[in-house]
């Protein structure tokens, strides 16, 4: 099994011999995932320097905060995009209807039909997109 960048594995083995001379062996693998190392690994870091575990936790907290900020920014961008799309779609529809009326009054029938078709197509596409999402 290939581990991701932020995953760790720990293998624990135990061996014993019973009264009949049979050898028993047990192996257990434990997988850990996340930005904070397993407590045993943190203990090893604290043996090197007592400030390492605290520094590692601060790095993990900073990483989590950055990830949260990125997610909030992405959500905010999606909301702004949806609102802007609705506003611009409405403006396009109003301008298209106005153009169709203006062209129709001034005798340009084909232009009025083209503007009307553009407004109808825009409304249909907008409805289909909103129904899917």
DSSP file (Angstrom, degrees, kcal/mol; ACC not computed):
  #  RESIDUE AA STRUCTURE BP1 BP2  ACC     N-H-->O    O-->H-N    N-H-->O    O-->H-N    TCO  KAPPA ALPHA  PHI   PSI    X-CA   Y-CA   Z-CA
    1    1 A X              0   0    0      0, 0.0     2,-0.5     0, 0.0     0, 0.0   0.000 360.0 360.0 360.0 129.4    0.0    0.0    0.0
    2    2 A X        -     0   0    0      1,-0.0     2,-0.3     0, 0.0     0, 0.0  -0.724 360.0-138.7 -87.6 128.6    1.4    3.4   -1.0
    3    3 A X        -     0   0    0     -2,-0.5     6,-0.0     1,-0.1    -1,-0.0  -0.615  13.2-122.4 -88.1 145.4    1.2    6.0    1.7
    4    4 A X    >   -     0   0    0     -2,-0.3     3,-1.3     1,-0.1    -1,-0.1  -0.185  37.5 -93.5 -72.7 174.9    0.2    9.6    1.1
    5    5 A X  T 3  S+     0   0    0      1,-0.3    -1,-0.1     3,-0.0    -2,-0.1   0.860 125.1  39.3 -60.4 -38.1    2.5   12.5    2.0
    6    6 A X  T 3  S+     0   0    0      2,-0.0    28,-2.5    31,-0.0     2,-0.4   0.063  97.2  99.0-105.5  25.0    0.9   13.0    5.4
    7    7 A X  E <   -A   33   0A   0     -3,-1.3     2,-0.3    26,-0.2    26,-0.3  -0.866  47.6-172.3-112.1 147.2    0.3    9.3    6.3
    8    8 A X  E     -A   32   0A   0     24,-3.7    24,-3.5    -2,-0.4     2,-0.4  -0.941   8.3-152.3-132.8 155.9    2.5    7.2    8.6
    9    9 A X  E     -A   31   0A   0     -2,-0.3     2,-0.4    22,-0.2    22,-0.2  -0.965   3.5-164.5-128.4 147.8    2.5    3.5    9.5
   10   10 A X  E     -A   30   0A   0     20,-2.8    20,-3.1    -2,-0.4     2,-0.5  -0.997   7.2-156.0-132.3 129.1    3.6    1.8   12.6
   11   11 A X  E     -A   29   0A   0     -2,-0.4     2,-0.4    18,-0.2    18,-0.2  -0.911   7.0-168.8-109.3 128.0    4.3   -1.9   12.8
   12   12 A X  E     -A   28   0A   0     16,-3.5    16,-3.1    -2,-0.5     2,-0.4  -0.960   6.3-170.4-116.0 132.0    4.1   -3.7   16.1
   13   13 A X  E     -A   27   0A   0     -2,-0.4     2,-0.4    14,-0.2    14,-0.2  -0.941   7.4-177.1-124.1 144.2    5.3   -7.3   16.5
   14   14 A X  E     -A   26   0A   0     12,-2.7    12,-3.1    -2,-0.4     2,-0.4  -0.999   3.7-173.1-138.0 137.0    5.0   -9.8   19.3
   15   15 A X  E     +A   25   0A   0     -2,-0.4     2,-0.3    10,-0.2    10,-0.2  -0.980   9.2 164.9-131.5 144.2    6.4  -13.3   19.5
   16   16 A X  E     -A   24   0A   0      8,-2.7     8,-3.7    -2,-0.4     2,-0.4  -0.983  27.0-138.4-151.7 159.1    5.9  -16.0   22.0
   17   17 A X  E     -A   23   0A   0     -2,-0.3     6,-0.2     6,-0.2    -2,-0.0  -0.990  22.6-145.5-121.7 129.8    6.5  -19.8   22.5
   18   18 A X    >   -     0   0    0      4,-2.4     3,-1.6    -2,-0.4     6,-0.0  -0.192  36.3 -88.0 -85.9-175.8    3.8  -21.9   24.1
   19   19 A X  T 3  S+     0   0    0      1,-0.3    -1,-0.1     2,-0.1    -2,-0.0   0.760 125.1  56.7 -65.3 -27.0    4.4  -24.9   26.4
   20   20 A X  T 3  S-     0   0    0      2,-0.1    -1,-0.3     1,-0.0     3,-0.1   0.441 120.4-105.3 -85.7   1.1    4.4  -27.4   23.5
   21   21 A X  S <  S+     0   0    0     -3,-1.6     2,-0.4     1,-0.3    -2,-0.1   0.559  71.1 147.1  87.7   8.4    7.3  -25.5   21.8
   22   22 A X        -     0   0    0      1,-0.0    -4,-2.4    -5,-0.0     2,-0.5  -0.622  44.0-134.8 -80.4 135.3    5.1  -23.9   19.1
   23   23 A X  E     -A   17   0A   0     -2,-0.4     2,-0.4    -6,-0.2    -6,-0.2  -0.774  20.3-166.2 -92.6 128.1    6.2  -20.5   18.1
   24   24 A X  E     -A   16   0A   0     -8,-3.7    -8,-2.7    -2,-0.5     2,-0.4  -0.915   5.4-175.7-114.6 139.7    3.5  -17.9   17.8
   25   25 A X  E     -A   15   0A   0     -2,-0.4     2,-0.4   -10,-0.2   -10,-0.2  -0.999   4.4-171.6-137.9 137.2    4.0  -14.5   16.1
   26   26 A X  E     -A   14   0A   0    -12,-3.1   -12,-2.7    -2,-0.4     2,-0.4  -0.986   1.5-171.7-128.8 138.5    1.6  -11.6   15.8
   27   27 A X  E     -A   13   0A   0     -2,-0.4     2,-0.4   -14,-0.2   -14,-0.2  -0.996   1.6-174.7-131.7 134.1    2.0   -8.5   13.7
   28   28 A X  E     -A   12   0A   0    -16,-3.1   -16,-3.5    -2,-0.4     2,-0.5  -0.994   7.7-159.9-130.9 130.1   -0.2   -5.4   13.8
   29   29 A X  E     -A   11   0A   0     -2,-0.4     2,-0.4   -18,-0.2   -18,-0.2  -0.928   6.4-167.4-110.2 132.8    0.1   -2.4   11.5
   30   30 A X  E     -A   10   0A   0    -20,-3.1   -20,-2.8    -2,-0.5     2,-0.4  -0.973   7.5-152.1-119.9 130.9   -1.4    0.9   12.5
   31   31 A X  E     -A    9   0A   0     -2,-0.4     2,-0.4   -22,-0.2   -22,-0.2  -0.852   8.3-167.7-105.6 137.8   -1.9    3.7   10.1
   32   32 A X  E     -A    8   0A   0    -24,-3.5   -24,-3.7    -2,-0.4     2,-0.4  -0.970   3.4-172.0-123.3 139.3   -1.9    7.3   11.1
   33   33 A X  E     +A    7   0A   0     -2,-0.4     2,-0.3   -26,-0.3   -26,-0.2  -0.990  36.6  62.5-133.3 139.4   -3.0   10.2    8.8
   34   34 A X  S    S-     0   0    0    -28,-2.5    -2,-0.1    -2,-0.4    26,-0.0  -0.788  86.4 -73.5 138.6 179.9   -2.7   13.9    9.4
   35   35 A X  S    S+     0   0    0     -2,-0.3     2,-0.5    25,-0.1    -1,-0.1   0.562 106.2  77.1 -89.2  -7.8   -0.3   16.7    9.9
   36   36 A X  S    S-     0   0    0     -3,-0.1     3,-0.1   -30,-0.1    21,-0.0  -0.896  82.6-126.4-104.1 127.6    0.6   15.7   13.5
   37   37 A X        -     0   0    0     -2,-0.5    -2,-0.1     1,-0.1    -4,-0.1  -0.178  37.9 -81.2 -66.1 163.4    2.9   12.8   13.9
   38   38 A X    >>  -     0   0    0      1,-0.1     4,-2.2    -6,-0.1     3,-0.7  -0.299  43.9-111.3 -59.2 147.5    2.1    9.8   16.1
   39   39 A X  H 3> S+     0   0    0      1,-0.3     4,-2.3     2,-0.2     5,-0.1   0.832 118.1  56.5 -54.1 -35.4    2.8   10.4   19.8
   40   40 A X  H 3> S+     0   0    0      2,-0.2     4,-1.8     1,-0.2    -1,-0.3   0.895 108.2  47.7 -63.3 -38.6    5.7    7.9   19.8
   41   41 A X  H <> S+     0   0    0     -3,-0.7     4,-2.1     2,-0.2    -2,-0.2   0.896 109.7  52.6 -69.3 -39.4    7.3    9.9   17.0
   42   42 A X  H  X S+     0   0    0     -4,-2.2     4,-2.4     1,-0.2    -2,-0.2   0.890 106.7  53.8 -62.0 -37.8    6.7   13.1   19.0
   43   43 A X  H  X S+     0   0    0     -4,-2.3     4,-1.5     1,-0.2    -1,-0.2   0.914 106.8  51.8 -60.6 -41.5    8.4   11.5   22.0
   44   44 A X  H  X S+     0   0    0     -4,-1.8     4,-1.0     1,-0.2    -2,-0.2   0.897 109.4  49.2 -62.0 -40.4   11.4   10.8   19.8
   45   45 A X  H  X S+     0   0    0     -4,-2.1     4,-2.5     1,-0.2     3,-0.5   0.892 107.8  54.1 -65.2 -38.5   11.5   14.4   18.7
   46   46 A X  H  < S+     0   0    0     -4,-2.4    -1,-0.2     1,-0.2    -2,-0.2   0.792 101.8  59.4 -68.1 -25.3   11.3   15.6   22.3
   47   47 A X  H  < S+     0   0    0     -4,-1.5    -1,-0.2    -5,-0.2    -2,-0.2   0.837 109.6  43.9 -68.0 -31.1   14.3   13.3   23.1
   48   48 A X  H  < S-     0   0    0     -4,-1.0     2,-0.3    -3,-0.5    -2,-0.2   0.947 140.1  -9.8 -75.3 -51.3   16.3   15.4   20.5
   49   49 A X    ><  -     0   0    0     -4,-2.5     3,-1.7    -5,-0.1     4,-0.4  -0.949  59.6-139.2-151.7 127.4   15.0   18.8   21.7
   50   50 A X  T 3  S+     0   0    0     -2,-0.3     4,-0.4     1,-0.3     3,-0.2   0.685 102.3  57.8 -65.0 -17.7   12.2   19.4   24.2
   51   51 A X  T 3> S+     0   0    0      1,-0.2     4,-2.2     2,-0.1    -1,-0.3   0.609  84.1  84.5 -87.2 -11.4   10.9   22.3   22.1
   52   52 A X  H <> S+     0   0    0     -3,-1.7     4,-2.8    -7,-0.3     5,-0.2   0.920  85.9  51.0 -60.6 -47.9   10.4   20.2   18.9
   53   53 A X  H  > S+     0   0    0     -4,-0.4     4,-2.3     1,-0.2    -1,-0.2   0.920 112.5  47.0 -58.4 -42.1    6.9   18.7   19.7
   54   54 A X  H  > S+     0   0    0     -4,-0.4     4,-2.2     1,-0.2    -1,-0.2   0.913 112.8  49.3 -64.4 -41.5    5.5   22.2   20.5
   55   55 A X  H  X S+     0   0    0     -4,-2.2     4,-2.2     2,-0.2    -2,-0.2   0.898 110.0  51.3 -64.4 -39.8    7.0   23.6   17.3
   56   56 A X  H  X S+     0   0    0     -4,-2.8     4,-2.3     1,-0.2    -2,-0.2   0.909 109.9  49.7 -63.8 -42.1    5.5   20.7   15.3
   57   57 A X  H  X S+     0   0    0     -4,-2.3     4,-2.5    -5,-0.2    -2,-0.2   0.889 109.5  51.4 -64.8 -38.6    2.1   21.4   16.8
   58   58 A X  H  X S+     0   0    0     -4,-2.2     4,-2.5     2,-0.2    -1,-0.2   0.904 109.7  49.9 -63.7 -40.4    2.4   25.1   16.0
   59   59 A X  H  X S+     0   0    0     -4,-2.2     4,-2.5     2,-0.2    -2,-0.2   0.920 111.3  49.0 -62.7 -43.1    3.3   24.2   12.4
   60   60 A X  H  X S+     0   0    0     -4,-2.3     4,-2.4     2,-0.2    -2,-0.2   0.904 111.9  48.5 -64.0 -41.5    0.3   21.9   12.2
   61   61 A X  H  X S+     0   0    0     -4,-2.5     4,-2.3     2,-0.2    -1,-0.2   0.903 111.7  49.7 -64.8 -41.0   -2.1   24.5   13.6
   62   62 A X  H  X S+     0   0    0     -4,-2.5     4,-2.3     2,-0.2    -2,-0.2   0.904 110.8  49.9 -63.7 -41.3   -0.7   27.1   11.1
   63   63 A X  H  X S+     0   0    0     -4,-2.5     4,-2.4     2,-0.2    -2,-0.2   0.912 110.7  49.6 -63.6 -42.8   -1.2   24.7    8.3
   64   64 A X  H  X S+     0   0    0     -4,-2.4     4,-2.4     2,-0.2    -2,-0.2   0.896 110.8  50.1 -64.0 -40.2   -4.8   24.0    9.4
   65   65 A X  H  X S+     0   0    0     -4,-2.3     4,-2.6     2,-0.2    -2,-0.2   0.913 110.7  49.3 -64.7 -42.5   -5.5   27.7    9.6
   66   66 A X  H  X S+     0   0    0     -4,-2.3     4,-2.2     2,-0.2    -2,-0.2   0.908 111.2  49.8 -62.5 -41.8   -4.1   28.3    6.1
   67   67 A X  H  X S+     0   0    0     -4,-2.4     4,-2.2     2,-0.2    -2,-0.2   0.909 111.0  49.3 -63.2 -42.9   -6.2   25.5    4.8
   68   68 A X  H  X S+     0   0    0     -4,-2.4     4,-2.6     1,-0.2    -2,-0.2   0.917 110.5  50.4 -62.2 -43.8   -9.4   26.9    6.5
   69   69 A X  H  X S+     0   0    0     -4,-2.6     4,-2.3     1,-0.2    -2,-0.2   0.894 110.0  50.3 -62.1 -40.1   -8.6   30.4    5.0
   70   70 A X  H  X S+     0   0    0     -4,-2.2     4,-2.2     2,-0.2    -1,-0.2   0.906 111.0  48.9 -65.1 -41.6   -8.2   28.9    1.5
   71   71 A X  H  X S+     0   0    0     -4,-2.2     4,-2.4     2,-0.2    -2,-0.2   0.916 111.4  49.5 -64.5 -42.9  -11.5   27.0    1.8
   72   72 A X  H  X S+     0   0    0     -4,-2.6     4,-2.6     1,-0.2    -2,-0.2   0.909 111.1  49.9 -62.0 -41.8  -13.3   30.2    3.0
   73   73 A X  H  X S+     0   0    0     -4,-2.3     4,-2.3     2,-0.2    -1,-0.2   0.895 110.4  50.2 -63.7 -40.6  -11.8   32.2    0.1
   74   74 A X  H  X S+     0   0    0     -4,-2.2     4,-2.0     2,-0.2    -2,-0.2   0.921 112.3  46.4 -64.3 -44.7  -13.0   29.5   -2.4
   75   75 A X  H  X S+     0   0    0     -4,-2.4     4,-2.2     2,-0.2    -2,-0.2   0.921 112.1  50.9 -63.8 -44.3  -16.5   29.5   -1.0
   76   76 A X  H  X S+     0   0    0     -4,-2.6     4,-2.5     1,-0.2    -2,-0.2   0.905 109.6  50.8 -60.3 -42.2  -16.6   33.3   -1.0
   77   77 A X  H  X S+     0   0    0     -4,-2.3     4,-2.4     1,-0.2    -1,-0.2   0.885 109.2  50.8 -62.8 -40.1  -15.5   33.3   -4.6
   78   78 A X  H  X S+     0   0    0     -4,-2.0     4,-2.1     2,-0.2    -1,-0.2   0.890 110.9  48.5 -65.6 -39.1  -18.2   30.8   -5.6
   79   79 A X  H  X S+     0   0    0     -4,-2.2     4,-2.5     2,-0.2     5,-0.2   0.936 112.7  47.4 -66.1 -46.2  -20.9   32.9   -3.9
   80   80 A X  H  X S+     0   0    0     -4,-2.5     4,-2.8     1,-0.2     5,-0.2   0.904 111.4  52.1 -61.1 -41.4  -19.7   36.1   -5.6
   81   81 A X  H  X S+     0   0    0     -4,-2.4     4,-2.2     2,-0.2    -1,-0.2   0.904 110.3  47.7 -62.2 -42.4  -19.5   34.3   -9.0
   82   82 A X  H  X S+     0   0    0     -4,-2.1     4,-2.0     2,-0.2    -2,-0.2   0.924 114.7  45.2 -65.8 -44.7  -23.1   33.1   -8.6
   83   83 A X  H  X S+     0   0    0     -4,-2.5     4,-2.4     2,-0.2    -2,-0.2   0.932 114.0  48.8 -65.5 -45.0  -24.5   36.5   -7.6
   84   84 A X  H  X S+     0   0    0     -4,-2.8     4,-2.7    -5,-0.2     5,-0.2   0.885 109.8  53.1 -61.9 -38.8  -22.5   38.2  -10.4
   85   85 A X  H  X S+     0   0    0     -4,-2.2     4,-2.2    -5,-0.2    -1,-0.2   0.902 109.8  47.8 -62.6 -41.6  -23.8   35.7  -12.9
   86   86 A X  H  X S+     0   0    0     -4,-2.0     4,-2.3     2,-0.2    -2,-0.2   0.918 113.5  47.4 -66.2 -42.7  -27.4   36.3  -11.9
   87   87 A X  H  X S+     0   0    0     -4,-2.4     4,-2.5     2,-0.2    -2,-0.2   0.946 114.8  44.8 -64.0 -48.5  -27.0   40.1  -12.1
   88   88 A X  H  X S+     0   0    0     -4,-2.7     4,-2.6     1,-0.2    -1,-0.2   0.861 111.8  53.4 -66.3 -34.6  -25.2   40.0  -15.5
   89   89 A X  H  X S+     0   0    0     -4,-2.2     4,-2.2    -5,-0.2    -1,-0.2   0.916 110.0  47.8 -64.2 -43.0  -27.8   37.5  -16.8
   90   90 A X  H  X S+     0   0    0     -4,-2.3     4,-2.6     2,-0.2    -2,-0.2   0.931 112.4  48.7 -62.6 -45.7  -30.6   39.8  -15.8
   91   91 A X  H  X S+     0   0    0     -4,-2.5     4,-2.8     1,-0.2     5,-0.2   0.919 110.7  51.0 -60.9 -44.0  -28.9   42.9  -17.4
   92   92 A X  H  X S+     0   0    0     -4,-2.6     4,-2.5     1,-0.2    -1,-0.2   0.909 111.1  48.8 -60.0 -42.6  -28.3   40.9  -20.6
   93   93 A X  H  X S+     0   0    0     -4,-2.2     4,-2.5     2,-0.2    -2,-0.2   0.922 112.7  46.5 -63.5 -45.2  -32.0   39.9  -20.7
   94   94 A X  H  X S+     0   0    0     -4,-2.6     4,-2.6     2,-0.2    -2,-0.2   0.924 114.4  47.2 -64.1 -44.7  -33.3   43.4  -20.1
   95   95 A X  H  X S+     0   0    0     -4,-2.8     4,-2.7    -5,-0.2    -2,-0.2   0.899 112.0  51.2 -64.4 -39.9  -30.9   44.9  -22.7
   96   96 A X  H  X S+     0   0    0     -4,-2.5     4,-2.4    -5,-0.2    -2,-0.2   0.913 111.6  46.1 -63.7 -43.7  -31.9   42.1  -25.2
   97   97 A X  H  X S+     0   0    0     -4,-2.5     4,-2.5     2,-0.2     5,-0.2   0.919 113.4  50.3 -64.8 -42.7  -35.6   42.8  -24.7
   98   98 A X  H  X S+     0   0    0     -4,-2.6     4,-2.9     1,-0.2    -2,-0.2   0.910 111.1  48.8 -60.4 -42.4  -34.9   46.6  -25.0
   99   99 A X  H  X S+     0   0    0     -4,-2.7     4,-2.9     2,-0.2     5,-0.3   0.904 110.4  50.9 -65.4 -40.6  -33.0   46.0  -28.2
  100  100 A X  H  X S+     0   0    0     -4,-2.4     4,-2.3     2,-0.2    -2,-0.2   0.921 113.8  44.6 -63.0 -43.2  -35.7   43.8  -29.7
  101  101 A X  H  X S+     0   0    0     -4,-2.5     4,-2.6     2,-0.2     5,-0.2   0.940 114.6  48.7 -65.4 -46.9  -38.3   46.5  -28.9
  102  102 A X  H  X S+     0   0    0     -4,-2.9     4,-1.8     1,-0.2    -2,-0.2   0.932 114.7  44.4 -59.0 -47.5  -36.1   49.3  -30.3
  103  103 A X  H  <>S+     0   0    0     -4,-2.9     5,-2.3     1,-0.2    -1,-0.2   0.881 112.9  51.9 -66.9 -37.9  -35.3   47.4  -33.5
  104  104 A X  H ><5S+     0   0    0     -4,-2.3     3,-1.1    -5,-0.3    -1,-0.2   0.901 109.5  49.3 -64.8 -40.7  -39.0   46.3  -33.9
  105  105 A X  H 3<5S+     0   0    0     -4,-2.6    -1,-0.2     1,-0.2    -2,-0.2   0.866 110.9  50.7 -65.4 -36.7  -40.2   49.9  -33.6
  106  106 A X  T 3<5S-     0   0    0     -4,-1.8    -1,-0.2    -5,-0.2    -2,-0.2   0.283 121.2-105.5 -89.3  11.3  -37.6   51.2  -36.1
  107  107 A X  T < 5S+     0   0    0     -3,-1.1     2,-1.4     1,-0.2     3,-0.2   0.492  79.2 129.8  86.7   3.9  -38.6   48.6  -38.7
  108  108 A X     >< +     0   0    0     -5,-2.3     4,-2.0     1,-0.2    -1,-0.2  -0.667  25.6 169.1 -92.6  83.0  -35.7   46.2  -38.4
  109  109 A X  H  > S+     0   0    0     -2,-1.4     4,-2.5     1,-0.2    -1,-0.2   0.902  72.6  50.8 -65.1 -44.7  -37.7   43.0  -38.0
  110  110 A X  H  > S+     0   0    0      1,-0.2     4,-2.6     2,-0.2    -1,-0.2   0.899 110.6  49.8 -63.0 -40.5  -34.8   40.6  -38.5
  111  111 A X  H  > S+     0   0    0      2,-0.2     4,-2.4     1,-0.2    -1,-0.2   0.898 110.9  50.0 -63.9 -39.8  -32.7   42.4  -35.9
  112  112 A X  H  X S+     0   0    0     -4,-2.0     4,-2.3     2,-0.2    -2,-0.2   0.899 111.5  48.2 -65.4 -40.7  -35.7   42.3  -33.5
  113  113 A X  H  X S+     0   0    0     -4,-2.5     4,-2.7     2,-0.2    -2,-0.2   0.918 111.6  49.9 -65.1 -43.1  -36.1   38.5  -34.1
  114  114 A X  H  X S+     0   0    0     -4,-2.6     4,-2.2     2,-0.2    -2,-0.2   0.911 111.8  47.8 -62.6 -42.7  -32.3   37.9  -33.5
  115  115 A X  H  X S+     0   0    0     -4,-2.4     4,-2.0     2,-0.2    -1,-0.2   0.902 112.5  49.7 -65.2 -40.4  -32.4   39.9  -30.3
  116  116 A X  H  X S+     0   0    0     -4,-2.3     4,-2.4     2,-0.2    -2,-0.2   0.915 110.7  49.3 -64.5 -42.7  -35.5   38.0  -29.1
  117  117 A X  H  X S+     0   0    0     -4,-2.7     4,-2.9     1,-0.2     5,-0.2   0.905 109.2  53.0 -63.0 -41.0  -33.9   34.7  -29.9
  118  118 A X  H  X S+     0   0    0     -4,-2.2     4,-2.2     1,-0.2    -1,-0.2   0.903 110.6  47.1 -61.1 -41.3  -30.7   35.7  -28.0
  119  119 A X  H  X S+     0   0    0     -4,-2.0     4,-2.3     2,-0.2    -2,-0.2   0.918 113.4  47.8 -66.8 -42.9  -32.7   36.5  -24.9
  120  120 A X  H  X S+     0   0    0     -4,-2.4     4,-2.5     2,-0.2    -2,-0.2   0.926 112.4  48.5 -65.2 -44.4  -34.7   33.3  -25.1
  121  121 A X  H  X S+     0   0    0     -4,-2.9     4,-2.7     1,-0.2     5,-0.2   0.915 111.4  50.7 -61.1 -43.0  -31.6   31.2  -25.6
  122  122 A X  H  X S+     0   0    0     -4,-2.2     4,-2.3    -5,-0.2    -1,-0.2   0.908 111.2  48.1 -61.9 -41.8  -29.9   32.9  -22.7
  123  123 A X  H  X S+     0   0    0     -4,-2.3     4,-2.2     2,-0.2    -2,-0.2   0.898 112.9  48.0 -66.3 -40.5  -32.9   32.3  -20.4
  124  124 A X  H  X S+     0   0    0     -4,-2.5     4,-2.4     2,-0.2    -2,-0.2   0.926 112.7  47.6 -67.0 -44.6  -33.1   28.6  -21.4
  125  125 A X  H  X S+     0   0    0     -4,-2.7     4,-2.5     1,-0.2    -2,-0.2   0.914 112.2  50.4 -62.6 -42.0  -29.4   28.1  -20.9
  126  126 A X  H  X S+     0   0    0     -4,-2.3     4,-2.4    -5,-0.2    -1,-0.2   0.904 110.7  49.4 -62.4 -42.1  -29.6   29.8  -17.5
  127  127 A X  H  X S+     0   0    0     -4,-2.2     4,-1.9     2,-0.2    -2,-0.2   0.903 111.4  49.0 -64.9 -41.1  -32.5   27.6  -16.5
  128  128 A X  H  X S+     0   0    0     -4,-2.4     4,-1.9     2,-0.2    -2,-0.2   0.918 112.2  48.0 -64.5 -43.5  -30.7   24.4  -17.5
  129  129 A X  H  X S+     0   0    0     -4,-2.5     4,-2.2     1,-0.2    -2,-0.2   0.910 112.4  48.6 -64.7 -41.8  -27.6   25.4  -15.6
  130  130 A X  H  < S+     0   0    0     -4,-2.4    -1,-0.2     1,-0.2    -2,-0.2   0.843 109.7  52.9 -67.4 -32.4  -29.6   26.3  -12.5
  131  131 A X  H  < S+     0   0    0     -4,-1.9    -1,-0.2    -5,-0.2    -2,-0.2   0.882 111.3  46.0 -69.8 -38.1  -31.5   23.0  -12.6
  132  132 A X  H  <        0   0    0     -4,-1.9    -2,-0.2     1,-0.2    -1,-0.2   0.911 360.0 360.0 -69.0 -43.0  -28.2   21.0  -12.8
  133  133 A X     <        0   0    0     -4,-2.2    -1,-0.2    -5,-0.2    -2,-0.2   0.473 360.0 360.0 -78.0 360.0  -26.5   22.8  -10.0
